[in-house]
């Protein structure tokens, strides 16, 4: 494995970490309806756990309303229970063959709680990025001893890795700032 291969693998892991953070942010409630808030909630249907997005269509007919329409009416009750268990602060209302979720206005305290949650998610992402950097540094050291890599090549690879780390941490910080702004916007 060359130093470039190690760098590429580290970058792939950092990209995945960034994607995970963005997906987690989608599940944090803002003042408006977002399918990302409920699509990954697991409901027990047909004897197995399935995501709501696999069981139903999720639409936003109004800015503060989500409508969940299961493809099979038998999944309606399990989806309702799963949303109640998820404790996202919304009460689903069954209307015939669909569920409606009305989003009430968020209080300032609740918005600040969501900002704290977002910051914690972001910190977890930054820690994951640093773990990727640490693992890659260990591979550099191990690889440098095994093959004829010069000290200059190793130092340059470490600098490149640090730049990658700084870039991805900055991207996570940017996503965090955008999400905080979105949460605090009334």
C-alpha positions in Angstrom: 0.0 0.0 0.0 1.5 3.3 -1.1 1.3 6.6 0.8 -1.2 7.9 -1.8 -3.4 4.8 -1.3 -3.4 5.5 2.4 -4.4 9.2 1.7 -7.1 8.2 -0.7 -8.6 5.7 1.8 -8.5 8.3 4.6 -10.2 10.8 2.3 -13.0 8.3 1.5 -13.6 7.7 5.2 -13.7 11.5 5.8 -16.3 11.9 3.0 -18.4 9.1 4.5 -18.2 10.8 7.9 -19.3 14.1 6.4 -22.3 12.4 4.8 -23.3 10.7 8.1 -23.2 14.1 9.8 -25.4 15.7 7.0 -27.9 12.8 7.3 -28.0 13.2 11.1 -28.6 16.9 10.7 -31.6 16.2 8.5 -33.1 14.4 11.4 -32.9 17.4 13.7 -36.1 19.4 13.8 -36.3 22.9 12.6 -39.4 25.1 12.5 -40.5 23.7 9.2 -41.5 20.2 8.1 -38.8 17.9 6.7 -39.2 14.3 5.6 -35.7 13.7 6.9 -37.0 14.0 10.4 -39.1 10.8 10.2 -37.8 8.8 7.2 -35.2 6.8 9.2 -37.4 6.0 12.1 -37.7 2.2 12.4 -41.2 0.6 12.6 -41.8 -3.1 13.3 -43.8 -4.3 10.3 -44.2 -7.9 9.0 -42.1 -9.2 11.8 -39.0 -7.1 11.0 -37.8 -3.5 11.6 -38.1 -1.3 8.5 -37.6 2.4 8.0 -40.6 4.6 7.4 -39.3 5.6 4.0 -39.4 2.0 3.0 -43.0 1.6 4.1 -44.7 4.9 2.9 -44.5 8.0 0.9 -43.6 11.1 2.9 -44.8 14.5 1.6 -44.9 18.1 2.8 -48.2 19.6 1.5 -47.7 22.7 3.7 -44.6 24.2 5.4 -45.6 22.9 8.8 -47.2 19.6 7.9 -45.9 16.2 7.0 -48.2 13.5 5.5 -47.2 9.9 5.6 -49.1 7.6 3.4 -48.2 3.9 3.8 -48.3 1.7 0.7 -50.0 -1.0 2.8 -52.7 0.2 5.2 -51.6 -2.5 7.7 -48.4 -0.5 8.3 -50.4 2.5 9.5 -50.5 1.6 13.2 -46.9 0.4 13.5 -45.7 3.6 11.8 -47.8 5.7 14.3 -46.3 3.8 17.3 -42.8 4.2 15.9 -43.2 7.9 15.6 -44.6 8.2 19.1 -41.7 6.1 20.5 -39.1 8.2 18.6 -39.9 11.1 20.9 -39.4 13.8 18.3 -42.0 16.0 19.9 -44.7 15.3 17.3 -48.1 13.5 17.7 -49.2 11.7 14.6 -52.9 12.0 13.7 -54.5 9.2 11.8 -56.9 10.3 9.0 -58.3 7.4 7.1 -55.3 5.8 5.3 -52.7 8.3 6.2 -50.9 10.0 9.1 -50.6 13.8 9.5 -47.8 15.4 11.6 -48.4 19.0 12.4 -45.3 21.0 13.4 -46.0 23.5 16.2 -43.9 26.6 16.5 -40.7 25.9 18.4 -40.0 27.8 21.6 -36.6 29.6 22.0 -35.6 27.0 24.7 -36.4 24.1 22.4 -34.4 25.7 19.5 -31.4 26.1 21.8 -31.7 22.4 22.8 -31.6 21.5 19.1 -28.6 23.7 18.6 -26.8 21.9 21.4 -27.8 18.6 19.9 -26.4 19.7 16.5 -23.1 20.9 18.1 -22.8 17.5 19.8 -23.3 15.7 16.5 -20.7 18.0 14.9 -18.2 17.3 17.6 -18.7 13.5 17.2 -18.1 14.0 13.4 -14.9 16.0 14.1 -13.7 13.3 16.5 -14.4 10.6 13.8 -12.3 12.7 11.3 -9.5 12.9 13.8 -9.6 9.1 14.3 -9.3 8.6 10.6 -6.2 10.9 10.6 -4.7 9.0 13.6 -5.2 5.6 11.8 -3.7 7.0 8.6 -0.7 8.4 10.5 -0.2 4.9 12.1 -0.2 3.4 8.6 2.3 6.0 7.4 4.7 5.1 10.2 4.2 1.3 9.7 4.6 1.6 5.9 7.6 3.9 6.1 9.5 1.2 8.1 8.4 -1.7 5.8 9.3 -0.1 2.5 11.9 2.3 1.2 9.9 5.5 1.8 12.1 8.5 2.4 11.5 10.8 5.4 10.6 13.7 3.1 7.9 11.7 1.4 6.5 10.6 4.7 6.5 14.2 6.0 4.8 15.5 2.8 2.1 12.7 3.2 1.6 13.8 6.8 1.2 17.4 5.7 -1.3 16.4 3.0 -3.3 14.3 5.6 -3.4 17.2 8.0 -4.7 19.5 5.2 -7.4 16.9 4.4 -8.3 16.7 8.1 -8.6 20.5 8.4 -10.7 20.7 5.2 -13.2 18.1 6.4 -13.4 19.6 9.8 -14.1 23.0 8.2 -16.8 21.4 6.0 -18.5 19.9 9.2 -18.2 23.3 10.8 -19.9 24.9 7.8 -22.8 22.4 7.9 -23.1 23.0 11.6 -23.3 26.8 11.1 -26.0 26.4 8.4 -28.0 24.0 10.5 -27.8 26.3 13.6 -29.0 29.3 11.4 -31.8 27.1 10.1 -32.9 26.1 13.6 -32.7 29.6 15.0 -34.6 31.2 12.1 -38.2 31.9 13.3 
